[in-house]
């Protein structure tokens, strides 16, 4: 059963739908690995371009990536904020994520939907490329790079990621990732409490209860009635 929601900021909230297809943890593209988390509050959390260092941080096996989400929702709600700590994004639904990917790829149908206001523009947080590295010392300190993604209706054309950002995939350890992030101009914070940049989802687990452009879609099991 699929819910149809008119894209309006007046519709913010949570809707539950029955859909057992949305249980994937890992997806594989031609040149990248993507990790997904399914929070109980709804929506989907997505970490694109996941690297070996990210897998280590999340305590996942790189040689045998998990195919399915944890069906214990308490465990899933522990996993989701860990994804955010690596620069993952929070989307209202998997469908919204798919749409943003099409916009990023310049899909004519998606661009047409935006131009004729059949869909809402990507939000600032949806259009950001974010990467986070956690320092060994001092404990709790981290580096974060935050750049605009080149796509339709770019907000900050002077803030695109450098071409050599792809070298992050070469990092073998979190220490090496942090070294590369420094070269990318990442900012350093002593703790999460110091970080208050609302252009990313880094601390979204603390405050995000609503969707970006519509209601959060919560994927229920077959015994859960749609609300």
C-alpha positions in Angstrom: 0.0 0.0 0.0 1.4 3.3 -1.0 0.5 6.7 0.5 0.1 9.7 -1.8 1.2 12.9 -0.2 0.9 16.3 -1.8 4.3 18.0 -1.5 3.6 20.9 0.9 5.4 22.1 4.0 1.9 22.2 5.6 1.9 18.4 5.5 4.9 17.9 7.9 4.4 15.0 10.3 4.6 11.2 10.1 2.6 8.8 8.0 2.8 5.0 8.4 2.5 2.8 5.3 2.7 -1.0 5.0 5.6 -1.9 2.7 7.9 -4.8 3.4 10.1 -4.1 0.3 12.0 -1.3 2.1 14.3 -3.4 4.2 17.6 -3.0 2.4 20.7 -2.0 4.2 23.3 -1.9 1.4 22.9 -0.9 -2.2 25.6 -1.2 -4.9 26.1 1.2 -7.8 28.6 0.9 -10.5 31.3 2.7 -8.5 29.9 3.2 -5.0 28.3 1.6 -2.0 25.4 3.2 -0.2 24.2 2.4 3.3 20.6 3.0 4.5 18.9 3.2 7.9 15.3 3.1 8.7 14.4 5.0 11.9 11.2 4.4 13.8 10.3 8.1 13.4 10.0 7.6 9.7 12.0 8.5 6.6 15.2 7.0 5.5 18.8 7.9 6.4 21.3 7.5 3.5 25.1 7.4 3.5 26.3 7.6 0.0 29.9 6.8 -1.1 30.4 4.6 2.0 34.1 3.7 2.4 36.0 1.0 4.3 36.7 3.4 7.1 32.9 4.1 7.4 32.2 0.4 7.6 34.8 0.1 10.3 33.3 3.0 12.2 29.8 1.3 12.0 31.3 -2.1 12.9 30.1 -3.6 9.6 32.0 -6.3 7.7 33.5 -4.8 4.5 33.9 -8.2 2.8 30.3 -9.2 3.4 28.2 -6.1 3.6 24.8 -6.6 5.2 22.0 -6.8 2.7 19.0 -6.2 5.1 18.3 -3.8 7.8 18.0 -4.9 11.4 14.5 -6.1 12.0 14.8 -5.2 15.7 13.7 -1.5 15.6 15.6 -0.6 18.8 18.8 -1.8 17.1 17.9 0.1 14.0 17.4 3.3 16.0 20.9 2.8 17.4 22.4 2.4 13.9 20.7 5.4 12.3 22.3 8.2 14.3 25.7 6.5 13.7 25.1 7.0 9.9 24.4 10.7 10.5 27.7 11.0 12.4 29.4 10.2 9.1 27.6 12.8 7.0 24.5 10.8 6.0 21.3 12.6 4.9 17.8 12.2 6.2 15.1 12.0 3.6 11.3 12.0 4.0 11.1 8.7 2.1 13.0 6.5 -0.2 11.0 8.0 -3.0 12.2 11.5 -2.2 15.8 10.2 -2.1 15.3 8.6 -5.6 13.9 11.9 -6.9 16.9 13.9 -5.6 19.2 11.4 -7.3 17.4 12.0 -10.6 17.7 15.8 -10.1 21.4 15.4 -9.4 21.8 13.4 -12.6 19.9 16.0 -14.6 17.0 13.7 -15.4 14.7 15.7 -17.7 11.5 14.4 -16.2 12.6 15.4 -12.7 13.8 18.8 -13.8 10.5 19.4 -15.6 8.6 18.5 -12.4 10.6 21.1 -10.5 10.2 23.8 -13.2 6.4 23.2 -13.3 6.2 23.0 -9.5 5.0 19.5 -9.5 7.7 18.8 -6.9 9.6 20.8 -4.4 13.2 22.0 -4.9 15.9 20.1 -3.0 16.5 21.7 0.4 19.8 23.1 1.5 20.5 20.0 3.5 19.5 17.7 0.6 21.9 19.3 -1.8 25.0 19.2 0.5 28.0 16.9 0.2 29.1 16.1 3.7 32.0 14.0 5.0 33.0 13.5 8.6 36.2 12.1 10.2 36.6 11.3 13.8 39.9 12.0 15.5 41.5 9.5 17.9 42.7 12.4 20.1 41.2 14.4 21.6 38.3 12.0 22.1 35.0 13.3 20.6 36.7 15.7 18.2 35.9 15.5 14.5 36.5 17.1 11.1 33.7 17.9 8.8 33.7 19.0 5.1 30.5 20.6 3.8 30.1 21.5 0.2 27.3 22.2 -2.3 26.5 19.4 -4.8 26.4 20.5 -8.4 22.7 20.1 -9.4 19.7 22.0 -10.7 19.2 25.3 -8.9 22.5 25.3 -7.0 22.3 27.7 -4.1 26.1 28.2 -3.5 28.0 27.8 -6.8 31.2 29.1 -5.1 31.2 26.2 -2.6 31.5 23.0 -4.7 33.7 20.2 -3.5 37.3 20.1 -4.9 37.9 17.5 -7.6 40.3 15.6 -5.3 37.5 14.9 -2.8 37.4 11.4 -4.4 40.7 10.6 -2.7 38.7 10.0 0.5 38.0 6.5 -1.0 41.7 5.8 -0.7 41.8 6.2 3.1 42.6 3.0 4.9 42.0 4.3 8.4 40.0 7.0 10.0 43.3 8.8 10.7 44.0 8.9 7.0 40.5 10.0 6.3 41.0 12.9 8.7 44.2 13.8 7.0 42.5 14.0 3.6 39.6 16.0 5.1 42.1 18.6 6.4 43.3 19.0 2.8 39.7 19.5 1.7 39.4 22.4 4.1 37.3 20.6 6.7 36.6 22.4 9.9 37.5 20.9 13.2 35.2 20.7 16.3 36.1 19.6 19.8 32.8 18.0 20.3 29.3 17.6 18.8 28.0 20.2 21.3 30.1 22.8 19.5 28.6 22.0 16.1 25.5 24.1 15.3 25.5 24.2 11.5 21.9 23.6 10.3 23.0 23.0 6.6 23.8 19.3 7.5 22.1 16.5 9.3 25.0 15.7 11.6 22.9 16.3 14.8 19.5 15.7 13.2 18.8 12.8 15.5 18.4 15.2 18.4 15.8 17.4 16.8 14.5 16.1 13.5 10.9 15.0 14.0 9.4 16.3 10.7 10.3 15.8 7.0 12.2 18.2 4.8 9.4 18.9 2.3 6.5 16.6 3.5 5.6 14.1 6.1 8.1 11.4 7.2 7.0 8.1 5.8 7.3 5.3 8.3 7.5 1.8 6.7 5.4 -0.6 8.8 5.1 -4.3 8.8 2.3 -6.2 7.2 0.3 -6.3 10.5 0.5 -2.5 11.0 -2.4 -0.5 9.7 -1.7 2.6 7.7 -2.5 5.8 9.6 
